[in-house]
């Protein structure tokens, strides 16, 4: 987890004519105030509801912010400073990049236009490798395992969890594909060696679920299969710093669900509506926890706001309020 030297929340606007990052400073009480708006040097796709699991991401040390520009086929790199953001560079990656992850100075970007992964080194922006995913793939998110040894990709097209080894130079090994416990695997997060994955069940009403897996070198082994929450269109997942709870956002009905994570990697639904943005309304999407784990933030694009909650010791969410000013196209959120 990145440090919170500059506590803030970052959201990209995804505008087709000049994508921007809206930065909000976080106060000690979790409240947000406008810090600034920063051009990415690229373009979004200009459409609401970008499928954006990890389209805005902080490096693990929190010093840089990565933003995937879905409309201009590149990724922006910002330096994170106390006064805001400073654009360092943009790196061409491939068509419609929508998810980005970094570990140890190695960056991999998930391109959805051609279902591929593109890697580059953060220090000199030199490319490492480009890898096409399997035929029929509709990838949702890319992320590194906590030790950086493996890339994980959720694939909605083939209902699969894809694991790809990463060597010290950042080059990729042979992909290992495991079936998802439920259909339409979307966002994911790690609690140690436990992988928690959301399942949208083809956007069926009331069918949202999450599963957990233990990862080995050969496969993703299910621990808890498709634990439903009675909500709809679950997409994003984050895990608390202590690994005890996963929070998932349900796009179709405005709720954040809380799952408890057991020592054995199992998950159990504790509260289907632990937090609520606009109850029963669409729009709740990308989420992240502050680096210190005290606050949860989520974008509600249909209301043009960022909602915040304080995370209590037992995983309960105490509403902090909301902050307006986002365009309908806004997507991707990262918190430091």
MARZAZA-507507 format. One line per 10 residues: their letters; for each residue x, y, z of C-alpha. Coordinates in nm, 2 decimals, always signed. Last residue first. Layout:
# MARZAZA-507507
A> X:Y:Z; ...
//
This chain:
# MARZAZA-507507
XXXXXXXXXX> -0.33:+0.83:-0.11; -0.66:+0.76:-0.30; -0.71:+0.65:-0.66; -1.03:+0.68:-0.86; -1.12:+0.58:-1.22; -1.40:+0.73:-1.42; -1.56:+1.07:-1.49; -1.78:+1.08:-1.81; -2.08:+1.25:-1.63; -1.85:+1.53:-1.53
XXXXXXXXXX> -1.74:+1.56:-1.16; -1.82:+1.87:-0.96; -1.96:+1.75:-0.63; -1.82:+1.63:-0.30; -2.00:+1.38:-0.08; -2.05:+1.32:+0.29; -1.85:+1.15:+0.56; -2.07:+0.85:+0.60; -1.96:+0.59:+0.87; -1.87:+0.26:+0.72
XXXXXXXXXX> -1.85:-0.05:+0.95; -1.55:-0.27:+0.91; -1.53:-0.36:+1.28; -1.26:-0.10:+1.36; -1.45:+0.17:+1.17; -1.38:+0.29:+0.81; -1.48:+0.65:+0.76; -1.69:+0.69:+0.45; -1.66:+0.91:+0.14; -1.87:+0.98:-0.17
XXXXXXXXXX> -1.72:+1.15:-0.49; -1.99:+1.32:-0.69; -2.13:+1.37:-1.04; -2.47:+1.22:-0.96; -2.45:+0.96:-1.24; -2.07:+0.94:-1.19; -2.08:+0.81:-0.83; -1.71:+0.78:-0.76; -1.61:+0.60:-0.44; -1.40:+0.68:-0.14
XXXXXXXXXX> -1.31:+0.47:+0.17; -1.13:+0.62:+0.47; -0.91:+0.50:+0.75; -0.69:+0.26:+0.56; -0.37:+0.46:+0.60; -0.32:+0.47:+0.22; -0.68:+0.59:+0.17; -0.91:+0.32:+0.04; -1.02:+0.31:-0.32; -1.34:+0.30:-0.52
XXXXXXXXXX> -1.46:+0.31:-0.89; -1.83:+0.28:-0.95; -2.16:+0.40:-0.80; -2.37:+0.53:-1.08; -2.71:+0.37:-1.08; -2.98:+0.46:-0.83; -3.14:+0.24:-0.56; -2.99:+0.43:-0.28; -2.78:+0.73:-0.38; -2.44:+0.67:-0.22
XXXXXXXXXX> -2.49:+0.39:+0.03; -2.24:+0.22:+0.26; -2.26:-0.11:+0.44; -2.54:-0.21:+0.21; -2.49:-0.59:+0.16; -2.35:-0.62:+0.51; -2.15:-0.91:+0.65; -2.11:-1.13:+0.34; -1.86:-1.41:+0.41; -1.52:-1.47:+0.25
XXXXXXXXXX> -1.29:-1.77:+0.28; -0.91:-1.72:+0.26; -0.83:-1.95:+0.55; -0.77:-1.66:+0.78; -1.12:-1.54:+0.70; -1.22:-1.24:+0.49; -1.54:-1.05:+0.59; -1.74:-0.90:+0.30; -1.88:-0.55:+0.31; -2.11:-0.42:+0.03
XXXXXXXXXX> -2.11:-0.06:-0.10; -2.45:+0.04:-0.24; -2.57:+0.26:-0.52; -2.82:+0.03:-0.70; -2.68:-0.06:-1.04; -2.31:+0.00:-0.99; -2.26:-0.22:-0.68; -1.94:-0.13:-0.51; -1.73:-0.39:-0.32; -1.56:-0.36:+0.01
XXXXXXXXXX> -1.34:-0.64:+0.13; -1.26:-0.69:+0.50; -1.00:-0.85:+0.72; -0.68:-0.80:+0.52; -0.53:-0.56:+0.77; -0.49:-0.29:+0.51; -0.85:-0.32:+0.40; -0.94:-0.48:+0.07; -1.08:-0.31:-0.24; -1.32:-0.44:-0.50
XXXXXXXXXX> -1.50:-0.29:-0.80; -1.77:-0.43:-1.03; -2.10:-0.55:-0.87; -2.38:-0.51:-1.12; -2.68:-0.57:-0.89; -2.74:-0.64:-0.52; -2.85:-0.96:-0.34; -2.51:-1.00:-0.19; -2.41:-1.33:-0.34; -2.11:-1.54:-0.24
XXXXXXXXXX> -2.00:-1.69:-0.57; -1.76:-1.96:-0.46; -1.55:-1.94:-0.14; -1.21:-2.11:-0.16; -1.15:-2.14:-0.53; -0.80:-2.25:-0.65; -0.63:-2.01:-0.89; -0.38:-2.22:-1.08; -0.04:-2.35:-1.15; +0.20:-2.13:-0.95
XXXXXXXXXX> -0.05:-2.12:-0.67; -0.32:-1.86:-0.60; -0.58:-1.91:-0.33; -0.92:-1.79:-0.44; -1.21:-1.59:-0.32; -1.55:-1.53:-0.48; -1.79:-1.23:-0.50; -2.15:-1.19:-0.60; -2.41:-0.97:-0.78; -2.72:-1.16:-0.88
XXXXXXXXXX> -2.99:-0.91:-0.78; -3.07:-0.80:-1.13; -2.86:-0.98:-1.39; -2.57:-0.77:-1.51; -2.40:-1.07:-1.68; -2.33:-1.23:-1.35; -2.14:-0.93:-1.23; -1.88:-1.13:-1.04; -1.63:-0.96:-0.80; -1.30:-1.12:-0.73
XXXXXXXXXX> -1.11:-1.16:-0.39; -0.76:-1.31:-0.42; -0.61:-1.45:-0.10; -0.23:-1.46:-0.08; -0.22:-1.14:+0.14; -0.57:-0.99:+0.10; -0.56:-0.91:-0.26; -0.81:-0.71:-0.48; -1.03:-0.78:-0.78; -1.26:-0.62:-1.03
XXXXXXXXXX> -1.47:-0.80:-1.29; -1.55:-1.17:-1.32; -1.85:-1.21:-1.56; -1.98:-1.55:-1.46; -1.91:-1.73:-1.13; -1.64:-1.95:-0.99; -1.40:-1.82:-1.26; -1.22:-2.09:-1.46; -0.84:-2.10:-1.43; -0.59:-1.99:-1.70
XXXXXXXXXX> -0.22:-2.01:-1.67; -0.03:-1.78:-1.90; +0.33:-1.86:-2.00; +0.59:-1.62:-1.89; +0.61:-1.24:-1.91; +0.91:-1.01:-1.91; +0.94:-0.76:-1.63; +1.32:-0.78:-1.59; +1.28:-0.97:-1.26; +1.04:-1.22:-1.42
XXXXXXXXXX> +0.66:-1.19:-1.44; +0.44:-1.50:-1.43; +0.10:-1.47:-1.60; -0.22:-1.56:-1.42; -0.56:-1.55:-1.59; -0.89:-1.58:-1.40; -1.16:-1.69:-1.64; -1.52:-1.62:-1.75; -1.41:-1.64:-2.12; -1.53:-1.29:-2.22
XXXXXXXXXX> -1.53:-1.15:-1.87; -1.15:-1.20:-1.83; -0.99:-1.10:-1.50; -0.62:-1.05:-1.54; -0.36:-1.13:-1.28; +0.01:-1.05:-1.32; +0.26:-1.26:-1.12; +0.58:-1.22:-0.93; +0.51:-0.88:-0.79; +0.51:-1.00:-0.43
XXXXXXXXXX> +0.16:-0.86:-0.37; +0.02:-1.01:-0.69; +0.02:-0.76:-0.97; -0.29:-0.63:-1.13; -0.49:-0.61:-1.45; -0.86:-0.55:-1.48; -1.16:-0.62:-1.71; -1.05:-0.83:-2.00; -1.29:-0.93:-2.28; -1.11:-1.23:-2.43
XXXXXXXXXX> -1.25:-1.42:-2.72; -0.91:-1.53:-2.85; -0.65:-1.54:-2.57; -0.46:-1.23:-2.46; -0.21:-1.05:-2.68; +0.12:-0.97:-2.52; +0.34:-0.66:-2.57; +0.68:-0.65:-2.39; +0.93:-0.43:-2.21; +0.88:-0.08:-2.35
XXXXXXXXXX> +1.12:+0.20:-2.23; +0.96:+0.46:-2.01; +1.30:+0.54:-1.86; +1.22:+0.51:-1.48; +0.87:+0.35:-1.51; +0.98:+0.05:-1.72; +0.72:-0.06:-1.98; +0.47:-0.33:-2.03; +0.18:-0.37:-2.27; -0.10:-0.63:-2.21
XXXXXXXXXX> -0.35:-0.71:-2.49; -0.72:-0.74:-2.55; -0.72:-0.55:-2.89; -0.92:-0.25:-2.79; -0.92:-0.35:-2.42; -0.56:-0.26:-2.35; -0.44:-0.36:-2.00; -0.13:-0.17:-1.90; +0.17:-0.32:-1.72; +0.42:-0.11:-1.53
XXXXXXXXXX> +0.75:-0.23:-1.38; +0.91:+0.01:-1.13; +0.89:-0.24:-0.85; +0.52:-0.31:-0.90; +0.28:-0.11:-1.12; -0.07:-0.16:-1.24; -0.29:-0.01:-1.52; -0.65:-0.06:-1.64; -0.85:+0.09:-1.92; -0.62:+0.12:-2.23
XXXXXXXXXX> -0.84:+0.17:-2.54; -0.59:+0.08:-2.81; -0.22:+0.03:-2.73; +0.05:+0.15:-2.49; +0.19:+0.49:-2.59; +0.36:+0.65:-2.29; +0.28:+1.00:-2.17; +0.54:+1.20:-1.96; +0.62:+1.37:-1.63; +0.29:+1.57:-1.57
XXXXXXXXXX> +0.31:+1.75:-1.23; +0.03:+1.69:-0.98; -0.08:+1.89:-0.67; +0.08:+2.12:-0.42; +0.21:+1.85:-0.20; +0.35:+1.66:-0.49; +0.25:+1.35:-0.69; +0.46:+1.32:-1.01; +0.24:+1.23:-1.30; +0.26:+0.96:-1.56
XXXXXXXXXX> +0.00:+0.95:-1.84; -0.08:+0.63:-2.02; -0.15:+0.60:-2.39; -0.40:+0.48:-2.66; -0.56:+0.83:-2.71; -0.92:+0.76:-2.63; -0.88:+0.53:-2.33; -0.62:+0.75:-2.15; -0.49:+0.53:-1.87; -0.37:+0.74:-1.57
XXXXXXXXXX> -0.07:+0.66:-1.36; +0.01:+0.86:-1.05; +0.36:+0.88:-0.90; +0.52:+0.91:-0.55; +0.27:+0.68:-0.37; +0.53:+0.41:-0.30; +0.32:+0.15:-0.46; +0.26:+0.36:-0.77; -0.08:+0.52:-0.77; -0.35:+0.41:-1.00
XXXXXXXXXX> -0.62:+0.56:-1.23; -0.76:+0.32:-1.49; -0.77:+0.05:-1.22; -1.10:-0.11:-1.30; -1.22:+0.13:-1.56; -1.51:+0.01:-1.77; -1.60:+0.37:-1.87; -1.95:+0.45:-1.75; -2.01:+0.77:-1.94; -1.85:+0.82:-2.28
XXXXXXXXXX> -1.58:+1.07:-2.38; -1.33:+0.81:-2.48; -1.05:+0.98:-2.28; -0.78:+1.19:-2.44; -0.41:+1.25:-2.36; -0.18:+1.52:-2.23; -0.31:+1.43:-1.88; -0.44:+1.78:-1.81; -0.45:+1.87:-1.44; -0.74:+2.00:-1.24
XXXXXXXXXX> -0.66:+2.14:-0.89; -0.67:+2.08:-0.51; -1.04:+2.09:-0.44; -1.13:+2.00:-0.09; -1.21:+1.66:+0.06; -1.31:+1.56:+0.41; -1.15:+1.25:+0.57; -1.11:+1.40:+0.92; -0.74:+1.47:+0.87; -0.82:+1.65:+0.55
XXXXXXXXXX> -0.79:+1.50:+0.20; -0.69:+1.72:-0.09; -0.89:+1.67:-0.41; -0.73:+1.62:-0.75; -0.93:+1.62:-1.07; -0.73:+1.45:-1.34; -0.79:+1.57:-1.70; -0.86:+1.43:-2.05; -0.84:+1.69:-2.32; -1.12:+1.66:-2.58
XXXXXXXXXX> -1.26:+1.31:-2.53; -1.32:+1.37:-2.16; -1.23:+1.07:-1.93; -1.26:+1.30:-1.63; -0.99:+1.12:-1.42; -1.03:+1.11:-1.04; -0.76:+1.16:-0.78; -0.81:+1.16:-0.40; -0.55:+1.32:-0.16; -0.32:+1.26:+0.13
XXXXXX> +0.03:+1.38:+0.02; +0.27:+1.17:+0.23; +0.00:+0.90:+0.24; +0.21:+0.59:+0.18; +0.13:+0.34:-0.09; +0.00:+0.00:+0.00
//
